């Protein structure tokens, strides 16, 4: 197979030819899915104060050491602390404070006993006789809830007592100041993507904007006289253009803005006009079809004339013919015309390149080992990306091929959720053989 480039080497060549888009200042509400372009430090800590992780009673741990249900301890209740409380309150030895989740820990307290481990829980459970899942009492739940305890009972806040039925260690059920993140800690590193968790953390410490790489706008076109637009009845020798809609869907599903350049006939001037528009109005250009070097492969001819492109024959199946380069500074990728080849090359080559263009550092989804659920017959020579259905069976990943693997058999792709990547030098493989696999979803 002389002249063929190993697929991993080809991908490295592609990635080496792509640079991230220049960063821009982005308001935090617009940063979801973008990659940071700088290190972001926490301007303050989170949480900003010691607070309770549960509903219960704030105590001094030394007062309840060794307490068990059969030998409870009574403490004087000196008040209560709802979330958002700001008034000063102190717990001294022999005292407790009723406290809600998120409320600041009173001065002097160093632990919180869950309400379920106090006699206040008995009053709460009486709201629904026999139920430990009763609705919260008024102090812990809302305006219309029943009171936690009857006036004058031991669990009544404000000068009464509570019975503690379980010991507590110092720091138990307490969220310490700065426990989630300390002031000055690194929140984002260059190339790290802002997900919902990162967004919430940034907001919680007062970050309002970050420097990030924008998502590249991707222009897509299909070429070929044999193609007709979707929704059109094809005539003799014609087929509907499915590659472009599928590629646009794959891009939009991952959040990339797109420019649909439509269906271009096999005409050099029309194709030149379309690709130049894509290069000037988008940050990445995708073409489908015409990437070989035959007389009718106009995509290769036009892009070679207008830009700097390389025609690659990659030692992979499907997807051997590919084209990559730049046109007026914009990366351009020529995909094969067969529908499965187009999507496989998009997944293994174009998507990592787009992630790099977006400034991301996580370019490749992880590979993992699975067992073949059935034998596969094949000839060695090229790395083969077999469409498979991956599932966990008895604690082990198992891969089963989804039918005929021809580059035009798109139906086998609809039944698959990943690839089994068979090495170029492997021949027939038996059921149970270990293979490298990759799921399609990020």
Beta strands, then each sheet from edge to edge (+ up, - down):
strand 1: 23-27
strand 2: 35-36
strand 3: 40-41
strand 4: 51-52
strand 5: 56-59
strand 6: 73-81
strand 7: 95-99
strand 8: 111-114
strand 9: 161-164
strand 10: 174-175
strand 11: 186-188
strand 12: 209-213
strand 13: 218-223
strand 14: 227-228
strand 15: 239-240
strand 16: 258-264
strand 17: 284-288
strand 18: 308-313
strand 19: 316-317
strand 20: 321-327
strand 21: 330-335
strand 22: 368-372
strand 23: 383-393
strand 24: 396-401
strand 25: 418-422
strand 26: 434-439
sheet 1: 1+ 12- 2+
sheet 2: 3+ 11-
sheet 3: 4+ 10-
sheet 4: 8+ 5- 7+ 6+ 9-
sheet 5: 16+ 13+ 17+ 21+ 20- 18+
sheet 6: 14+ 15+
sheet 7: 19+ 23+ 24- 22- 26+ 25-
end
